[in-house]
Amino acid sequence: MRFNPRLPPATKALGLRDFWTDQDGAVTVDWVVLSAAVVGLGIASIAAVRSGVADLGGEIASSLSGATVAALGELGDAAAAAWSYTPLNDSKWSVRLTDMRATMAGATTSDYTAAFDNLLQMTVDMGGAPGTVDYGLRDEYAAIQIVMEENGITLPDGYPDMRSF
């Protein structure tokens, strides 16, 4: 049943009667009300979390402002003392290190230099860059350097330090 109000005859001449009885715009009004409700819920949500987010931001800012950052390579003496080499091949590492200790027993600085030169040359022979240690030879190089340092001999200048691998 269609709504048919009793309007004065003058409204028919002005077209108001058709406007008054037309229901095509009712869906538009429903969407306007629904959209307003969604916007209202969004504003209410923002109001509810605004103070908590501001407090959290302040806590993060104060925590970060009091933090100190150590640059790589500047970790201090305690970190250097606690540093240890992580071998690429764990299963053979203890044997390799024991063999290196036996091989290099009583070695001089020139003996260690010759061993380093041999590994560096092998790297170049395999296509690596001069002055670098091939990935597969790093355990051998580290074993030589560890035994050398255990014997109180420092790494000669110009040779890569195993700590840089």
Protein Blocks (a to p, Z undefined) as FASTA:
>chain_A
ZZdddddfklmmnommmmmmpcklmmmmmmmmmmmmmmmmmmmmmmmmmmmmmmmmmmmm
mmmmmpccddehilojklmmmpccddfblmlmmmmmmmmmmmmgoiafklmmmmmmmmmm
mmmmnopaehiacfklmmmmmmmmmmmmmnopacdehiacfklZZ
